[in-house]
Amino acid sequence: MEARTSDNQATIVVPTTTLMLLLLGVLVFLGIYQMEPPSVVSADAAPTVFSADRAMQHVQAIAQNPRPVGSAESAAARDYIVAQLNSLGLEPEVQATDVTRTLRNGQESSARIQNVLARIEGTANTNNAVAIAGHYDSVERAAGASDDASAIGAMLETARAMLAGNPPSNDVIFIFTDAEERGLLGAQAFIDQHPWAPDVKVVLNFEARGTTGPSYMFETSDNNGWLVRQFAQAAPNAVGYSFTFDIYQLLPNDTDLTVFRAADKAGIGFAFIDGYINYHLPTDNLANLNPRSVQHHGNYMLSLAQQMANTSLDTVQEPNRVYFSLFGLIIHYPASWNLLLMIITLIAFLAVLVLGFRRRRLTALGLLAGFFIFLLVLIVTLASIFAFSYIIPVLGVEPINMLNGATYNWNLFAISYVCLALGITSALYVAFRKRVLFNNLLVGAWLWWLIFQIATTFLLPGTSYLFTWPLLISLIALVVRFRAEDEDAPRPTVVLALLPAISGILLMTPLIRGLFVALFLPIYVPVLLFVVLLLGLLLPHLTMITRRYRWALPIAAIVIGINLFLFAALTAGVGA
C-alpha cells in the first residue's frame, strides 16, 4: 500500500478513501455506544424485575438535602431505610457505635456511626452470605443523589425484587453504611464489631463518582477469577475492563470495598463516573441523576445477588483473570495465559519480519527508521499539544476547572485533543511517507505495540489485552498483505485496514474515553499516548485517506481541534 498510485487506480482509491472515513466513524461510534447504560424499566414491571422508576422513588425520598454523618438529614434517611425494610417484612437493625479509623494520610477520623443492616435468610442454613453495600451519608455540600443515594435506592428495590421471587440458597445481607465520606467508618465498624461480618464471603459495593453514564465494574479484590466468572455469567449489559483493576490499584482512592478487601473479603466494586463535574458538589442532585445509570446499577445488583446467592461460596477466590466487555458480553481468560499469548505474538511478529525481508517488502534500515519515526511522532505530538495547552491560556482563553478537578465541557476538550493528535500524527506521516517505504513505517510503528504488550504482560497484566489482540489480528492481516503478488492489490489492502480497525478501536475506545472522563484537563495530554498508539495501528487508514489529498486530513483535523478547544473554553461559563 505505497503512496504512489496510477491514473487507472484513481477510481478505486476515491471510494476506498470514503469507505475508510465512514468505517472509522462507525467504529468509534460503536466503541462508545457499547458502553451505553440500559433503558429504564417502568414502575409497572413484574415484581421480580428491577425497576429504576421504583428505585428513583427511594432516591427522591432521601436525597433532597445533604446528609453528612450525625446530621438530622442523615437520621431522617436512616429512619426512611429502616421503615422501607420493615415494610418488606425484613427485620432491620441499626448498628450504632463509635469508630475510629486511620486514613491513608496518617490522620485519624472518628464518628458515631449508625449502619442499617438487613438479612434475607437462605434456605441452605450455611451462614455463608453475599453482602450488598452502599453508603447513605453524603458530603456536606451535596445532596448526594448519585453519591450514594442511587445505591441506596437500588438496594431497597433489589431487596423487594428478591423477596418477590424464590428464596435464595445463601443468605443475602444488605449493609447501608454510614460515614463513608468521613473515611469509610461505617464499613470499618461492620467489619470490626458486627457479628455478621464473619459470615460475609463476597461483597458487592456500589458507588458513584458522577451522575450519569454506564455503571463500570471498576474494582475487584485480588484473586478475582471466581468473581469475574460470576460477573460474566450473570451481569446483563456488562461493562468491565481489567485495565481498571490495574489502574485502580495504583491510585490513592478508596471505597467501602477497601475495608472489606483489607479483611480478606472477596468483592466487586461498581460505579458510574460520567458527569464528574457534579461530584461532591451541589449539582449532585435529583435533576442531574440519570435513571438509566441507576437501572444499570440495579441490573448488576439483582442479577449478581441472585447468581451468587444460589452458588456455593466455599471457594470465592481464584487466580486473577484478564477480562473486557464487548457489547455487553464479558470476554475473559486466566492472566496466566498472558505469557503464552506474548510468545505467540512474538513468533508471529518474527514470521512477519522474515516474510517481509524475503519478499523485499521490508528493509533493515527502513524498519529501524520506521521504529524511530514513530517515537518521533509520539514525542512531537504530545509535546506540541502540551505546549498548546499552556500557550492558549496566556492568550486569555483558559478552561475552567471546578474544586473537584473536573473541567467544564470536558467532552469538547477531549475531542479537540484527539483531533489535534490526529492532525499532527497524520501530518508527520505524510511528510515521511515519500522518504520511507510504507511497510517499514507500518511495521516500525507496530514494533512499539509489541514493546507495550511485553511490558504490560509483566507489569500490568490486566492491561495486556489492549495490545495483544489488536496486534495479533493485525499481524495476521499483514501476512495476507505480504503474500499478495501485486503490491497494490486492493483486496489484501482492505483486509489489512479492516482487521486492525475493528479490533483496535473497539478495545481502545473504552480506555481512552474512560481516562478522559476520570481525569481532568491538565493531565489529558498523557491520555493521547494511547490515541497516538491507536493511530500507529491504523496507519493503513491514514495512508488511504491521505493518498490523493495528502494534507486535507492533517489540516482539517488541526483546524477542528483548535476551534473546538477555543469554543469549549469560551462557552464554559459558571452559572449560579
N, C-alpha and C positions, 0 to 999 in steps of 0.2 A: 504494500500500500504506500508507494512512494508519492512524493508531492507532484511529480511530473504526470501529465495526462496528455492524451492526444485529442484532436478535434473529434474523432469518431467516438470517443468515450464521453463527450460532454453531455449527451442525452442521458447517460447512466448516472453521472456524478450529481447532477442537479436534483433529481428526485431522491437519490440516496441521502444527500445533504438534508433535504427537508424531512425525510423519514427519520434521520438520526436526531434532529432537533425535536421532533414530536415524541420520539421514543424517550429521550432524556426527560422531557417534561412529564410524560405519563408515568415513568418510573419514579421520579421524585415525588409526584403526587401520590402514587400508590405507597411509596415508602413512608410518607407522612400519614396517609389515610388509614393505614393498617393499625395505627395506634389510637384511632378514634374510640371514645367510650361508647357503650351500648345505649340504645334508646331507653327512655324511661318507661317502666311498666306502671300502668294506671292503678289507682286505688281499688278498682273493682275486679282486679285479677284474682285468680284462685287463691285460697288461703295458704296453700303450701308454697306459693311463689313469692319471691322477694319483690316488693314494690317500692320504688324510690318515692312515689307520691305519698305512700303511707309513712315512710321514714322521714320525709321532709316535715310532716306534721309535728314530729318529736323535735326536730331541729328548730322549728319555728317557736316551739314552746320554751326552749331553754336558751336560745341564742339571741335574745332581744338586747341584752346588755353584757358588759364584761363580767367574768366570773372568776376573779383571782381567788386563790385559796383563802379561806377564812371570811369571805365577804358574804353579805346577805344574799346576793345573787347566786353564789356558789351553793349556799344552803337550800335555796329555792330549787336549783337544778337537781341537787341530791334528792330532795323530797319528791320531785316530779318522777325521777327514775325509780325510786322505791315504790311510788304509787302505781306506776305502769307495770312493774314486775309483779306487784300484788294482784293487779287486775288480770294478769295472765295465769294466775294460780300458782306462781312460784312463791318461795319463802325467802325474800331478800334479807340480807343483814348488812349493817353498817359497821365497818371496821374503823373505829375512832381511836387514834393513838398518836403519840408523839414520835417523831422520827428525825434523825439527823443523818446526812449523807455528805461525804467528801466529794467535791466536784473535780472535774479534770484540771482546773486551775489551782487546785490545792485548797481552795476555800471550802468552808462547811456551810451547808444550808439546812435549816431546821424549820419545822412547821407542825402544827396539829392537823393531821390529815383525817379525812373521812371517806374511805373507799366504800363503794357499794358492790356487794357480791351476790350472785345468784347461781344456783346449780340445778341443771336438769339431770336427774338421776338416770344412769344407763341400766340396761337390763342384765348386763353381764356381771354386775356386782364385783368388779375388779378393783375399783377405786382409781384406775387409770383414767386420766381426764385430759380433754382438749380444752385449752383456755383461749378465750377471745377477749382481747384487751383494747381499751381506748380510754382517753382521759377526758373528764368533763370540766376541768378548770380551763381558764384562758388567761392570757396576759392582761395586764391592767388596762391597756388602751384599745383592746379589740373585743368585739362580741364573740369572736371565735366560732362563727357559723361553720367554717371549714375546719379550723384547728381548735377543737376537735369534736364539735357538736355533730359534724357529719358522721363520725364514727359512732357516737352515742345513738343517734337516730337509726343507723344501720344495725347496731347491736340489738336494740329493742325490737326492730322489725324482724331480725333473724331469729330471736328467741320466740317471737309469736309464730313465725312460719314453721320452726322446728316442732313446736308444741302442737301445731295443727296436723303434723304428719305422724309417721310411725316413730315410736320411741327409739332412741339410739342405743347402741350396744355399750359404748363407753360414756362416761359422764362428760357433760359439757359445762364448763364454768365461765360465767360472764364476769369480767373484772372491770368495773368502771372506776378507774384510778383518779385520785386527787393529786394536786400539786406536782403534776408532771412539769409544768413550766417553771417551777421553783427548783428543779434538779432531780426529777424522777422519784420524788419522795414517796408517792403512793405505791408505786411498783416495788420500791425497796421495803416499805412496810409490809406488803403482802408476802414477799419472799422471806423476810426475816422473822415475821411474827405470826402469820396466819397458819392454822393447822391444815388448811387445804393445799398449801404450797407443795408439800412432798408428792401430792397426787398428780400434779401437773406434769405431763410428759411432753406436750408440744403446745406452743403459743402462737396465735395469730394476732399480730398487733397492727392497728390501723391508725394512720396519721394523715396529715395534710400540710404541705408547705406552699400551698397556693389555694385557689378557689375553683379551678376548673381543670379539664384535661383528663387523660386516662389515669387509672389507678395502676401504678407500677408495682410489681413485686421487686422492690429495690434492695432488700436486705434479707439475709438469712444467717442463721448460726453456722458455725463451721461443721464439716462433715454433713453437708446438706443433700447428699444423694437421695435419701428417702423422701425428704421434703420436696425436692424437685420432681421426683416421680409422682408424688401425690398431686402436686400442682398441675403437672402435665395431664394427668388422668382426669382431674375433676374441674379445673377452673375454666369457665367459659370466657370467651373474648380475652384470652390471656395476653398480658403484656409484661414481659420479664426478660432480662438480659444479664448474663453472668458477668459482663464487664462492670455492672453496677456493684456487684459483690466485691470485685477487686477495688474499685474506686472508693466505695464507702468505708472499707477497712483503712484507707489512708486518710480519711477526713476526720476532723475533731467534732463530729456530730453525734448526738445521742438521741435515742427514743426510749420509751419504756422497755423495748426489747433488749436494750443494752443491759438492763438489770437482770432480765431473765437469762440472757446469754451468759452473763457472769456466774449465774447459779447453775450453769450446765444444762439449761433447758433448751431443747430444740425449738426453733422458731422461725417464722417468716414475718417480714415487715412490709406493709403496703402503704403507699401514699400517692396522692395526685399533687403535681407541682406546677402546672400551668397557672398563670395568674399570680405568680410570685410577687408581683407588685403590691398585692394586698396582704401579704404575710405579716402577721403581728401588728397590723395597722387597723385603724377604724373601718377601713373598707373591707375587712374580712367580715362581711355581713350577709344577711339572707339574700339581698338583691344580687350579690356577685357570686354566690354559690351556685354552681351548675348541678342541677339534679341528675344529669347523666353521669357525673363523677360519683355521686352517691350511689347510683344504680350499679356502677362498676364495683365499688366497694362491696355492696351487698351481694352481688353475684358471686364474688370471690368468697365472702364470709359464709354464706349459706351453703354453697356447694362444697367448700373445703371442710366446713364443720361436719356436714353430713358424711362426707367421704372418710374423714379421719375418725369420726365417732363410731364408725362401723368397720374399722380396720384394726388389726392388732397393733397395739402401741408398745409391745415388748422391745422392739428394736426400731428406734426412730432416728438413728444416726448411722449414715453410711458414707463412704468416701465422696468427696466433692464431685460435682458434675459440671460440665460446660453446658450452657443452655441459652437459647434465644428464641424469640417468638417470630413467627411469620403468619400474618393474617389470622391471629387468634389462636394458633397452634404452637405448642412448645416443642422445639426440637432439642434433644438433649443426649448426652453421652458421657461416659466417665472421663474425668480430667486426665486419667492415666493414658487415654488414647492420644493425648496431645503429642507425646514424643513420637509415636508411630506415625501420626499424620505429618509431623515435621520431617521425618525421614523420607516418607513417600514424596512430599513436596520437593525436598532436596534432590531426590533421584529424578523426579520429573523435570526439575529445572536443569539439571546436568544433561538430561536427554535432549532437552530443547537446545541447549548450547551446542552439543555435539552435532545435532541435526542442522542447526543453523550454520555452523562452521563448514560442515561437509557440503552443504548446498550453496555455500558462499552467500548466505543471507546475513551473516554476521562477520565482523572482523574484530580482532583482539583490541586494536587501538580504538576503533569506533565504539565498541562496547564499554571500554574504560571511559571514553568521552561521554557516552550516554549516562553512565553512572554518576559522574561528577557534574554533568549538566543538570541532572535532576536535583542534586544537592544545591547547586547554584540557584536553580529556580525556587527551591524551597526557602532558601535564605533571603533571596531578593524579594520574594512575595511577602513573607512575614515581616521583613524589615520595612518594606515600603508601606504596608498597611499600618504597622506600628508607628512609623513616622507621621503618616497621615492623621492618625488618631490624636497626635499631640500638636500637630500644626493647625488643624481646623479650630480647636478651642481658642488658640491665640488670635484667630481672626474674629472672635466674638460669637462663634457658633459652637455651643457646648451642650452635650447631652445632660439630662437631669437624672440624678440618682436619688433614691429615697434613703431613709435612715437604715432600712434593712438591706441596702446594697442593690436593690432591684432598679432597673433602668426603664423609664418611660419609653414606650414604642420599641421595646427590645426586639420584637419580631422584624420591624423595618430595619433596625440597625444590623441584625443578623443577616438579613437578605442582602443588605448593602455590602457587608464584609464578604459574603460569598461571591457576589458579583465582582468585587474588586479582585478577589483571589482568582476567579475565572479569567478576568481580563488580563491580569499581569502574567499568569501562567501561560495562557494561550499565546500572548504576545511574544514571550520569550521563546516558546517552542516554534512559533512561526519564523522567528529570526534564526534559530539554529537548524531548521529543517533542511535548508539548502546546503548546509555545511556537513551534516552528519546523516547517514542513511537512517531512514525511519525505523527499521528493525533494531538498529543499535540504540536509538533513543528509547524505543519501547522496552527492550529487554533491560537496558540500563536502569530505567525507572522501576521496572518490576523487581530488579535485584534489591531495591530498597524495601519492597514489600516482603521479600524473603528475609531480610535482616530483621524487620519488625516482627515477623512471625516467629523467628528463632528467639528473639528477645522476650516476647510475651509468653512463649511456651514455658520459659524458665522463671520469669519474673512476675507475670500477670496471667496465669493460666486461664482464667475465666474470660480474658480478652482475646485470646489467641484465635478464636474462631473468626474474628473480623478480618484477619489476614489470611488464614488458612484456606477457607473455602473460595473466596473470590480469586485468590492466586492460583489455586489448584485447577479451578474451572478455566481460568484464563490461559493457563499453560496448555491445557488440552486443546483449546481453540487455536493456540499458536502453532501447535503441531500440525493441525489441519492447514493452517496458513502456509507453513514452511513446505508442506508436502505438495502444495499446489504447483502444477507445472508452469502455469502462467503467473508471473509476478503480480500482475494487476487483475487476476481473475476475480470477478465481483462476488461470486458465491462464498468462497472462504473469507473474503473481507467482511461480508455481512455477518457471517458466523462469528468471526473474531470480535466484531463490535458488539453483537448481541449478548454473548455469554458474560463477559466482564461487566457489562452494564447492568444486567439483571441481578447478578449475584452481588456486585459491589454496592450498587445504590440501595437495594432493599436491605442489606445488612448494615451499611454505614449510615444511612439516613437517620435511624433512631438514635445512634450515638451522637451524631453531630447536632441534631435537633435537641436531644436531651441535655447536652452540655450547654448549648445556648440558653435553654430555659433555666437550668440550675445555676449558671454562673451570672456574672454581671459584666457590664461593658468594658471596664479596664482590662479584664482578662479574657475577652473574646478572641484576641489575636492568637493565643496558643491553640484554640479550637481549630483554627484554619490549617494547622498541621494535618489534620485528618482530611480536610477539604482538598488540600493540595495532593495528598497521597491518593485520594479517590480520583482526582484529575489525572494523575500519573497512570492509574489503572485504565483510564478512559482515553488515553492518547489516540487510539483509532478514531474515536468520535471527534476529537478536536481536529484531527487531520482531515477527516471527511468534511466537517463543517467549514473549515478554513481553506479548503482545497482550491476553490475558484475565486472567492473573495477573501484573500488572506487576512486582511486587517479588519474586516467587518465585525467579527465576533469580539476580538480584543477591545476595539474602540467602543462598541456598543455596551459591552459589559462594564467597562470602566466608567463611562458616562452615566449609565444607570446607577452604578454603585455610589458615585459621588453625589448624584442628585437625590437618591434615596436617603443617604446619610444626612444631607442638609435638610431635606423635608422632615425626617424623623426628629432632628434636633430642634428645628424651628416650630414644630407643632406640638412639642412636649410641654405644654403649659400646665402648671399646677393649679387645679381648681380649689374650691372651698373645702 
